[in-house]
Amino acid sequence: MSSRTSTGWAWPHHPPLRPLIGRRPELEALTARLRTDHERLLTLVGLPGVGKTRLAQEAASAIHARDRVPVLWVSLDETPETTGATPNTPQSTVTGWVRALVRDGEEFEELAALIGSKPTLIVLDGHDASPSVTPRLLSLLRACERLKILTTTDRPVQLPGGRLLPLAPLPVPTAADLAAEAVDGSSSRTGTPSS
């Protein structure tokens, strides 16, 4: 299930198979920051496997569903051949432009022209904040006044003008915690109140 936006981008890229468990406070904080005009470059940082990608998926999905903001999900640790993306589609073309910008600084003009002044969220999953990439992202943010960029990384690197959001491992939940979270998650997706 995906929804089309005026840019031709589709969301969700990979629909989650399970509800988000144990990250409601982090999700609310992240989506609140993504909805402000002041927070335009956010980085989720944490150990491998802590849930950065899953939290970013949920936040991007919530932003898209609520505000109809186009979301471009770019997995930087995957190649175009392993993403499952259909070649020669608007999504794969724009994803390729973002990869080229991050990799060698190419395709800036194309991305800036496409995004322009439209509200847009780019998620860079598995971003390695090398010193050469940061100025490119900042230039794109300056050129596209309503663009937001959310990155996930294993290394805590403070990007200029950005906000670092550390994600700690979850405590081991009890069976009652899991059951309560699953009920709350399913009722919020179906629109029915939980008891």
ROSELUM-460555 format. One record per residue: residue number from 0; x, y, z of N, C-alpha, C in turn. Coordinates in steps of 0.2 Angstrom, whole numbers, m for minus. Example, Ala and Ser with C-alpha at 12.3 -4.5 7.8 and 13.67 -1.06 7.14 Angstrom:
2
[pt 0 [66 m28 39] [62 m22 39] [66 m16 39]];
[pt 1 [64 m11 35] [68 m5 36] [64 0 39]];
REM end
This chain:
195
[pt 0 [4 m6 0] [0 0 0] [4 6 0]];
[pt 1 [4 10 m5] [8 17 m5] [3 22 m8]];
[pt 2 [5 28 m6] [1 34 m8] [6 38 m13]];
[pt 3 [3 41 m18] [7 45 m22] [6 52 m20]];
[pt 4 [12 56 m22] [12 63 m20] [13 67 m27]];
[pt 5 [13 73 m27] [13 77 m33] [20 76 m36]];
[pt 6 [25 74 m33] [32 73 m35] [33 66 m38]];
[pt 7 [28 61 m37] [28 55 m40] [32 50 m35]];
[pt 8 [34 52 m29] [37 48 m24] [32 44 m20]];
[pt 9 [33 38 m18] [28 34 m15] [31 33 m8]];
[pt 10 [26 33 m3] [27 31 4] [22 26 6]];
[pt 11 [23 22 10] [29 20 13] [34 16 8]];
[pt 12 [40 17 9] [45 13 4] [45 5 6]];
[pt 13 [46 4 12] [45 m3 15] [40 m3 21]];
[pt 14 [34 m5 20] [29 m4 25] [32 m9 31]];
[pt 15 [32 m6 37] [34 m11 43] [29 m17 44]];
[pt 16 [32 m22 46] [28 m28 47] [25 m29 53]];
[pt 17 [28 m25 58] [25 m25 65] [24 m18 68]];
[pt 18 [20 m18 73] [19 m11 76] [26 m9 80]];
[pt 19 [27 m3 80] [32 0 84] [31 m1 91]];
[pt 20 [36 m4 95] [35 m6 102] [40 m3 106]];
[pt 21 [37 1 111] [42 3 116] [45 10 115]];
[pt 22 [43 13 109] [46 19 107] [42 25 106]];
[pt 23 [36 25 110] [31 30 109] [34 37 111]];
[pt 24 [37 38 117] [40 44 118] [45 47 113]];
[pt 25 [49 43 111] [54 45 106] [51 46 99]];
[pt 26 [45 43 97] [42 44 91] [38 51 92]];
[pt 27 [35 52 97] [32 59 98] [36 64 98]];
[pt 28 [42 64 101] [47 69 101] [50 70 94]];
[pt 29 [51 65 91] [54 65 84] [49 68 79]];
[pt 30 [43 66 79] [38 69 75] [37 76 76]];
[pt 31 [37 78 83] [36 85 85] [41 89 82]];
[pt 32 [48 87 82] [53 91 80] [53 91 72]];
[pt 33 [51 86 69] [50 86 61] [45 91 59]];
[pt 34 [40 92 63] [34 97 61] [36 104 63]];
[pt 35 [41 106 66] [43 113 67] [47 115 61]];
[pt 36 [47 122 61] [51 125 56] [58 126 58]];
[pt 37 [60 125 64] [66 126 67] [71 120 66]];
[pt 38 [68 114 66] [72 108 66] [72 105 59]];
[pt 39 [77 106 55] [77 104 48] [83 99 47]];
[pt 40 [87 98 51] [92 92 51] [93 89 57]];
[pt 41 [90 83 57] [90 79 63] [94 72 62]];
[pt 42 [97 70 67] [101 64 67] [99 59 72]];
[pt 43 [97 53 71] [96 48 76] [102 44 76]];
[pt 44 [105 43 82] [111 40 83] [110 35 88]];
[pt 45 [113 29 87] [113 23 92] [116 17 90]];
[pt 46 [117 12 94] [120 6 93] [117 3 87]];
[pt 47 [121 m1 83] [117 m5 78] [112 m10 81]];
[pt 48 [106 m10 78] [100 m14 80] [96 m11 86]];
[pt 49 [98 m5 87] [94 m2 93] [87 1 91]];
[pt 50 [86 1 84] [79 3 82] [79 10 78]];
[pt 51 [84 12 76] [85 19 73] [81 19 66]];
[pt 52 [82 14 62] [78 13 56] [71 13 57]];
[pt 53 [69 8 61] [62 7 63] [58 14 65]];
[pt 54 [62 17 70] [59 23 72] [58 29 67]];
[pt 55 [63 29 63] [63 34 57] [58 32 52]];
[pt 56 [56 25 51] [51 23 47] [44 26 49]];
[pt 57 [43 25 56] [37 26 59] [36 34 59]];
[pt 58 [41 38 60] [41 45 60] [39 48 53]];
[pt 59 [43 45 48] [42 47 41] [34 46 39]];
[pt 60 [32 40 41] [25 38 39] [20 42 43]];
[pt 61 [21 44 49] [17 48 52] [17 55 49]];
[pt 62 [22 58 48] [23 65 44] [19 65 38]];
[pt 63 [20 59 34] [17 59 27] [10 58 28]];
[pt 64 [7 54 33] [0 53 33] [m3 59 36]];
[pt 65 [0 63 41] [m4 68 44] [m3 75 39]];
[pt 66 [3 76 37] [4 82 33] [4 81 25]];
[pt 67 [4 75 23] [5 74 16] [11 76 13]];
[pt 68 [17 76 17] [23 78 15] [26 73 11]];
[pt 69 [29 74 5] [33 69 2] [39 66 5]];
[pt 70 [40 60 6] [45 57 9] [49 53 4]];
[pt 71 [56 54 4] [60 51 0] [65 47 5]];
[pt 72 [64 40 5] [68 36 9] [74 33 5]];
[pt 73 [80 35 8] [87 33 4] [91 29 9]];
[pt 74 [91 22 8] [96 18 12] [103 18 9]];
[pt 75 [107 21 13] [114 23 10] [118 16 10]];
[pt 76 [116 11 14] [120 5 14] [118 0 9]];
[pt 77 [113 2 5] [111 m3 0] [113 0 m7]];
[pt 78 [114 m4 m12] [115 m2 m19] [108 m2 m22]];
[pt 79 [107 2 m28] [101 2 m31] [99 m6 m33]];
[pt 80 [103 m10 m34] [101 m17 m36] [98 m21 m30]];
[pt 81 [100 m19 m24] [98 m23 m18] [92 m20 m15]];
[pt 82 [90 m14 m17] [84 m10 m14] [77 m13 m16]];
[pt 83 [77 m16 m21] [71 m19 m24] [67 m13 m27]];
[pt 84 [70 m8 m28] [66 m2 m32] [66 m4 m39]];
[pt 85 [61 m2 m42] [60 m3 m49] [64 3 m53]];
[pt 86 [69 1 m57] [73 5 m61] [68 10 m65]];
[pt 87 [71 16 m67] [68 21 m72] [61 23 m69]];
[pt 88 [60 23 m63] [54 27 m60] [56 33 m57]];
[pt 89 [51 38 m56] [53 44 m52] [57 43 m46]];
[pt 90 [54 38 m42] [57 36 m35] [64 34 m36]];
[pt 91 [66 30 m41] [73 27 m41] [77 33 m44]];
[pt 92 [75 37 m48] [79 43 m51] [81 47 m46]];
[pt 93 [76 49 m42] [77 54 m36] [82 51 m31]];
[pt 94 [80 45 m29] [85 41 m25] [92 41 m27]];
[pt 95 [93 40 m34] [99 40 m37] [103 47 m36]];
[pt 96 [99 52 m37] [101 59 m36] [104 60 m29]];
[pt 97 [100 58 m24] [102 59 m17] [108 55 m16]];
[pt 98 [109 49 m18] [115 45 m17] [121 49 m21]];
[pt 99 [120 51 m27] [125 55 m30] [127 61 m26]];
[pt 100 [123 65 m23] [124 70 m19] [129 68 m13]];
[pt 101 [126 63 m10] [130 61 m4] [137 58 m6]];
[pt 102 [137 54 m11] [143 51 m13] [148 56 m16]];
[pt 103 [147 60 m21] [152 64 m24] [149 71 m25]];
[pt 104 [144 73 m23] [142 80 m23] [138 82 m30]];
[pt 105 [137 77 m34] [133 78 m40] [126 78 m39]];
[pt 106 [122 80 m44] [115 81 m45] [112 86 m40]];
[pt 107 [116 90 m37] [113 95 m33] [108 100 m36]];
[pt 108 [109 102 m42] [104 106 m46] [98 103 m47]];
[pt 109 [98 96 m49] [92 93 m50] [88 92 m44]];
[pt 110 [91 90 m39] [87 89 m32] [84 96 m30]];
[pt 111 [88 101 m30] [86 108 m28] [80 110 m32]];
[pt 112 [80 109 m39] [75 111 m43] [69 107 m42]];
[pt 113 [69 101 m41] [63 96 m40] [60 98 m33]];
[pt 114 [64 99 m28] [61 100 m21] [59 107 m21]];
[pt 115 [63 112 m23] [61 119 m23] [59 121 m16]];
[pt 116 [53 124 m16] [50 127 m9] [44 122 m7]];
[pt 117 [44 116 m9] [39 111 m7] [41 108 0]];
[pt 118 [37 107 5] [39 104 11] [40 96 9]];
[pt 119 [46 94 11] [49 88 9] [53 85 14]];
[pt 120 [53 78 15] [57 75 20] [61 70 17]];
[pt 121 [68 70 17] [73 65 15] [75 62 21]];
[pt 122 [75 55 21] [78 51 26] [84 47 23]];
[pt 123 [89 49 26] [96 45 24] [97 40 30]];
[pt 124 [95 34 28] [96 28 33] [103 25 32]];
[pt 125 [107 25 37] [114 22 37] [119 28 35]];
[pt 126 [117 34 36] [122 39 34] [128 39 38]];
[pt 127 [134 40 34] [140 40 37] [142 48 37]];
[pt 128 [142 52 42] [143 59 42] [150 61 40]];
[pt 129 [153 60 34] [159 62 33] [160 69 32]];
[pt 130 [165 72 33] [166 79 33] [164 82 26]];
[pt 131 [165 78 20] [163 81 14] [156 81 12]];
[pt 132 [152 77 16] [145 77 15] [141 82 18]];
[pt 133 [143 84 24] [139 89 28] [138 96 24]];
[pt 134 [143 99 21] [142 105 17] [137 104 11]];
[pt 135 [137 98 8] [132 97 3] [125 97 6]];
[pt 136 [124 93 11] [117 93 14] [115 100 17]];
[pt 137 [120 104 20] [118 111 22] [116 115 16]];
[pt 138 [120 114 10] [118 118 4] [111 116 2]];
[pt 139 [110 110 2] [103 108 m1] [98 111 4]];
[pt 140 [99 111 10] [94 114 15] [93 121 14]];
[pt 141 [99 125 12] [98 132 11] [94 133 5]];
[pt 142 [95 129 0] [92 130 m7] [85 128 m7]];
[pt 143 [83 124 m2] [76 121 m2] [73 123 5]];
[pt 144 [70 129 6] [68 131 12] [64 127 17]];
[pt 145 [60 123 14] [55 119 17] [57 111 18]];
[pt 146 [63 110 16] [66 103 16] [68 101 23]];
[pt 147 [67 95 25] [69 92 31] [73 86 30]];
[pt 148 [79 85 33] [83 79 32] [83 75 39]];
[pt 149 [82 69 39] [82 65 45] [87 59 43]];
[pt 150 [93 59 47] [98 54 46] [98 49 51]];
[pt 151 [100 43 50] [102 38 55] [109 36 55]];
[pt 152 [112 35 60] [119 33 60] [121 30 67]];
[pt 153 [127 26 66] [129 23 72] [134 27 76]];
[pt 154 [137 32 73] [142 36 76] [139 43 77]];
[pt 155 [140 45 84] [138 52 85] [142 58 83]];
[pt 156 [140 60 77] [143 66 74] [138 72 74]];
[pt 157 [140 77 77] [136 83 77] [137 87 71]];
[pt 158 [131 87 67] [131 91 61] [130 98 62]];
[pt 159 [133 103 59] [132 110 60] [125 112 59]];
[pt 160 [122 115 63] [115 117 62] [110 111 63]];
[pt 161 [112 105 65] [108 100 66] [107 98 73]];
[pt 162 [102 93 74] [101 91 81] [103 84 81]];
[pt 163 [106 82 86] [108 75 88] [103 72 92]];
[pt 164 [100 66 91] [95 63 95] [97 56 97]];
[pt 165 [100 55 102] [103 48 104] [97 43 106]];
[pt 166 [98 37 103] [93 32 105] [96 27 109]];
[pt 167 [93 26 115] [96 21 119] [93 14 118]];
[pt 168 [96 9 120] [92 2 120] [86 2 124]];
[pt 169 [81 m2 122] [75 m2 126] [76 m7 132]];
[pt 170 [73 m6 138] [74 m10 143] [70 m17 141]];
[pt 171 [72 m22 144] [68 m29 143] [61 m28 146]];
[pt 172 [56 m29 141] [49 m28 143] [47 m34 146]];
[pt 173 [41 m33 151] [38 m39 153] [32 m41 148]];
[pt 174 [29 m46 149] [24 m49 145] [18 m44 145]];
[pt 175 [17 m41 151] [11 m36 151] [13 m30 148]];
[pt 176 [19 m28 148] [21 m22 144] [20 m23 136]];
[pt 177 [22 m29 134] [21 m30 127] [14 m30 125]];
[pt 178 [10 m34 129] [3 m34 127] [m1 m27 127]];
[pt 179 [1 m23 132] [m2 m16 132] [0 m12 126]];
[pt 180 [6 m13 124] [9 m9 119] [6 m11 112]];
[pt 181 [5 m18 111] [2 m21 105] [m5 m18 105]];
[pt 182 [m9 m18 110] [m16 m16 110] [m16 m9 108]];
[pt 183 [m12 m5 112] [m12 3 110] [m10 4 103]];
[pt 184 [m5 0 100] [m3 1 93] [m8 m1 88]];
[pt 185 [m12 m6 90] [m17 m8 85] [m23 m4 85]];
[pt 186 [m25 m1 91] [m31 3 91] [m29 10 88]];
[pt 187 [m23 12 88] [m21 19 85] [m21 18 78]];
[pt 188 [m20 12 75] [m20 11 68] [m27 10 65]];
[pt 189 [m31 7 69] [m38 6 67] [m43 12 69]];
[pt 190 [m40 16 73] [m45 22 75] [m49 20 80]];
[pt 191 [m49 14 83] [m53 13 89] [m50 14 95]];
[pt 192 [m54 17 100] [m50 18 107] [m48 12 110]];
[pt 193 [m43 13 114] [m40 7 118] [m43 8 125]];
[pt 194 [m44 2 129] [m47 2 135] [m41 3 141]];
REM end
